[in-house]
């Protein structure tokens, strides 16, 4: 389960950002997870909850947005977005495509609580 190592890396980032901002706690985290990232969102949620115990993010809400993958057609240059097959150009039907997005995991937002007014 590589989701646990992803969450461990996420918590390294969260702790650094919280420390820099002098946060009292982390209240929410939003991730964008590409459909082709190989990550199971439910496993990320479980790992986040388990890993967060005793941290500034213990009660934080984790929001995961699954992003479809995108590709450009090498034939006509059209851009398409897909969640499921067929992996063909929506404009011309070609399967000669180049992947552009939907393979990464991105921290979209970190919400923190500070004692600053």
C-alpha positions as a Markdown table, in Angstrom:
| # | Residue | x | y | z |
|---|---|---|---|---|
| 1 | Unk | 0.0 | 0.0 | 0.0 |
| 2 | Unk | 1.9 | 3.0 | -1.3 |
| 3 | Unk | -0.8 | 5.3 | 0.0 |
| 4 | Unk | 0.7 | 5.2 | 3.4 |
| 5 | Unk | 4.1 | 6.5 | 2.1 |
| 6 | Unk | 2.3 | 9.2 | 0.2 |
| 7 | Unk | 0.5 | 10.3 | 3.3 |
| 8 | Unk | 3.8 | 10.2 | 5.3 |
| 9 | Unk | 5.3 | 12.6 | 2.7 |
| 10 | Unk | 2.2 | 14.7 | 2.8 |
| 11 | Unk | 2.5 | 15.0 | 6.6 |
| 12 | Unk | 6.1 | 16.1 | 6.3 |
| 13 | Unk | 4.9 | 19.0 | 4.0 |
| 14 | Unk | 1.9 | 19.8 | 6.3 |
| 15 | Unk | 4.1 | 20.0 | 9.4 |
| 16 | Unk | 6.6 | 22.3 | 7.6 |
| 17 | Unk | 3.8 | 24.6 | 6.4 |
| 18 | Unk | 2.1 | 24.6 | 9.8 |
| 19 | Unk | 5.4 | 25.4 | 11.5 |
| 20 | Unk | 6.1 | 28.3 | 9.0 |
| 21 | Unk | 2.6 | 29.7 | 9.6 |
| 22 | Unk | 2.8 | 29.2 | 13.4 |
| 23 | Unk | -0.5 | 27.2 | 13.1 |
| 24 | Unk | -2.3 | 25.9 | 16.1 |
| 25 | Unk | -3.8 | 23.2 | 14.0 |
| 26 | Unk | -4.6 | 22.1 | 10.5 |
| 27 | Unk | -8.3 | 22.1 | 9.8 |
| 28 | Unk | -8.5 | 20.8 | 6.2 |
| 29 | Unk | -6.4 | 19.5 | 3.4 |
| 30 | Unk | -7.6 | 19.3 | -0.3 |
| 31 | Unk | -5.8 | 17.0 | -2.7 |
| 32 | Unk | -6.2 | 16.6 | -6.4 |
| 33 | Unk | -5.5 | 13.0 | -7.3 |
| 34 | Unk | -5.1 | 12.1 | -11.0 |
| 35 | Unk | -7.1 | 9.2 | -12.2 |
| 36 | Unk | -3.9 | 7.5 | -13.5 |
| 37 | Unk | -1.9 | 8.2 | -10.4 |
| 38 | Unk | -2.4 | 4.6 | -9.2 |
| 39 | Unk | -3.7 | 5.8 | -5.9 |
| 40 | Unk | -7.0 | 4.6 | -4.3 |
| 41 | Unk | -8.7 | 7.6 | -2.7 |
| 42 | Unk | -10.4 | 5.5 | 0.1 |
| 43 | Unk | -7.0 | 4.1 | 1.1 |
| 44 | Unk | -5.6 | 7.7 | 1.2 |
| 45 | Unk | -8.4 | 8.7 | 3.5 |
| 46 | Unk | -7.8 | 5.8 | 5.9 |
| 47 | Unk | -4.0 | 6.4 | 5.9 |
| 48 | Unk | -4.6 | 10.2 | 6.5 |
| 49 | Unk | -6.8 | 9.4 | 9.5 |
| 50 | Unk | -4.4 | 6.9 | 11.0 |
| 51 | Unk | -1.3 | 9.0 | 10.4 |
| 52 | Unk | -2.9 | 12.1 | 11.7 |
| 53 | Unk | -3.4 | 10.9 | 15.2 |
| 54 | Unk | -1.5 | 13.0 | 17.7 |
| 55 | Unk | -0.5 | 15.6 | 15.0 |
| 56 | Unk | -1.7 | 19.1 | 14.3 |
| 57 | Unk | -4.0 | 17.6 | 11.6 |
| 58 | Unk | -5.6 | 15.1 | 13.9 |
| 59 | Unk | -9.1 | 16.4 | 13.3 |
| 60 | Unk | -8.5 | 17.8 | 9.9 |
| 61 | Unk | -10.9 | 17.2 | 7.0 |
| 62 | Unk | -9.4 | 15.5 | 4.0 |
| 63 | Unk | -11.0 | 16.4 | 0.7 |
| 64 | Unk | -10.0 | 14.5 | -2.4 |
| 65 | Unk | -10.9 | 15.5 | -5.9 |
| 66 | Unk | -10.3 | 12.9 | -8.5 |
| 67 | Unk | -9.0 | 14.5 | -11.7 |
| 68 | Unk | -9.7 | 12.8 | -15.1 |
| 69 | Unk | -6.6 | 12.4 | -17.2 |
| 70 | Unk | -6.1 | 14.5 | -20.2 |
| 71 | Unk | -4.4 | 14.0 | -23.5 |
| 72 | Unk | -3.6 | 15.7 | -26.8 |
| 73 | Unk | -4.2 | 14.0 | -30.1 |
| 74 | Unk | -1.1 | 13.8 | -32.2 |
| 75 | Unk | -3.2 | 13.7 | -35.3 |
| 76 | Unk | -5.5 | 16.7 | -35.0 |
| 77 | Unk | -4.1 | 18.4 | -31.9 |
| 78 | Unk | -7.4 | 18.1 | -30.0 |
| 79 | Unk | -7.4 | 17.9 | -26.3 |
| 80 | Unk | -9.6 | 15.4 | -24.5 |
| 81 | Unk | -10.4 | 14.5 | -20.9 |
| 82 | Unk | -11.4 | 11.0 | -19.8 |
| 83 | Unk | -12.3 | 9.1 | -16.7 |
| 84 | Unk | -12.7 | 5.8 | -18.4 |
| 85 | Unk | -11.9 | 4.2 | -21.8 |
| 86 | Unk | -12.1 | 4.7 | -24.7 |
| 87 | Unk | -8.8 | 6.6 | -24.8 |
| 88 | Unk | -9.4 | 8.1 | -28.1 |
| 89 | Unk | -9.6 | 11.7 | -29.3 |
| 90 | Unk | -13.0 | 13.1 | -28.9 |
| 91 | Unk | -12.6 | 15.2 | -32.1 |
| 92 | Unk | -11.3 | 12.7 | -34.6 |
| 93 | Unk | -11.4 | 9.3 | -32.9 |
| 94 | Unk | -7.6 | 8.7 | -33.2 |
| 95 | Unk | -5.9 | 6.6 | -30.6 |
| 96 | Unk | -2.5 | 8.3 | -31.3 |
| 97 | Unk | -2.5 | 10.4 | -28.1 |
| 98 | Unk | 0.0 | 12.0 | -25.7 |
| 99 | Unk | -0.9 | 12.0 | -22.0 |
| 100 | Unk | -0.9 | 15.5 | -20.5 |
| 101 | Unk | -2.4 | 15.3 | -17.1 |
| 102 | Unk | -4.2 | 13.2 | -14.5 |
| 103 | Unk | -1.2 | 11.3 | -13.3 |
| 104 | Unk | -0.1 | 13.4 | -10.3 |
| 105 | Unk | -1.1 | 14.1 | -6.8 |
| 106 | Unk | -1.3 | 17.8 | -5.9 |
| 107 | Unk | -1.9 | 19.6 | -2.6 |
| 108 | Unk | -4.5 | 22.1 | -3.7 |
| 109 | Unk | -5.2 | 23.7 | -0.3 |
| 110 | Unk | -4.2 | 23.6 | 3.4 |
| 111 | Unk | -6.4 | 25.3 | 5.9 |
| 112 | Unk | -4.9 | 26.2 | 9.2 |
| 113 | Unk | -6.0 | 27.8 | 12.4 |
| 114 | Unk | -3.7 | 30.3 | 14.0 |
| 115 | Unk | -3.9 | 32.5 | 17.1 |
| 116 | Unk | -3.4 | 35.6 | 14.9 |
| 117 | Unk | -6.6 | 37.8 | 14.9 |
